Amino acid sequence: MTASLTHVNALFYNARCPHKIVVEGALSIGVDEILNLGAIDAAIRPNLRTGPTVVNVSFTLHTLDIDPGKKIAMVSGDLMQEWYEENLQFNAHSGGLLLNDIQFPSSSPQQAKVWRPDLFVAESAGPVSAVPNHSFLRIYHDGVVHWVQRVYYVFPCELDLTGYPLGQQVCQLRLQSIGHDTNELEPRWKNDRAVHTDNAVISHNLYLHHIQQLREIVAIPNRNKVQLQMQFDIEISQGWTIKHTIVPMIACVLTAYLSFFINIRAIGARMTCVMLAMVTAAIFHENTYRQVPAASYTMALEVFTGTCLAFIFFAAVESVIVDLLAHKSTKYAPTNSIRANYSPDIPM
């Protein structure tokens, strides 16, 4: 009997015939012949009478970006959840085949017949949902259900901008059930490395140091829920700020003080040099703050640009003072014509 079995790793859903699945593109087998979907209800969670349903969660990070101006983070990836459903066990030798699992894409109506966890981001700052028509359900013969969703999360990221653009930032993505409490649903990280970042695309101005996996029970009114957390330790690159703010501001300050090497009588040239440095620094200052998030406290970048503007202003004041002192010293000095015509009376 065993020799006549054909080993097949998986059966695939047939979109043309929703009630059948295809084996190697040729043989079709009815879904009801393998899975007893009529014995389960999508509204009833597994292990209802024995305790909370344990869901093993893992996440594959695809993209990560942060908008410092809006203080939000944007993450996309694959959210994978596994749980055990006793009623979905099937005979691995069904139909004369040695089956390992059955696979249903998002277009399959069978997905709607299977109970699925309701894990979503706890705090949303924008559109939060699974990408439409991008999910995949796999049912193994031993009753293990594997569900993958392509997700896109926008969540708040409270940045500490005291040392901006220096310093390291921490953003937390929190996942929890919408309706189930700790007595009904028990999500947990699948292992110590359940968050995968191998092929992740990080924004060009960010550097991801580490992702920490956390799990805690949070209290909400009259209920407790299990919350899974992904803590992103991120460093914002200073390359853009150095090239477009720090270097130009230092150049403006040096230009303002180079005016003191101009002839003391060329007050027009010296003031033109100082005012040109002041206007240029003000333009760089304004352009920089269009990229900097608004904050109620003082940031390091504000201190730097304000100090540069103060130095340029002092250079303008010093130029005026030097000019006044130069005119004052020559105002009361006798001219050459007076000295030539002056002849003191010498008594004979």
Secondary structure, 3 states (H helix, E strand, C coil): CHHHCEEEEEEEECCCCCCEEEECCCEEEEHHHHCCHHHCCCCCCCCCCCCCEEEEEEEEEEEEEEECCCCEEEEEEEEEEEEECHHHCCCCCHHHEEEEEEEEECCCHHHHHCCCCCEEECCCCCCCEEEEEEEEEEEECCCEEEEEEEEEEEEECCCCCCCCCCCEEEEEEEEEECCCCCCCEEEEECCCCCEECCCCEECCCEEEEEEEEEEEEEEECCEEEEEEEEEEEEEECCHHHHHHHHHHHHHHHHHHHHHHHCCCCCHHHHHHHHHHHHHHHHHHHHHHHCCCCCCCCCCHHHHHHHHHHHHHHHHHHHHHHHHHHHHHHHHCCCCHHHHHHCCCCCCC
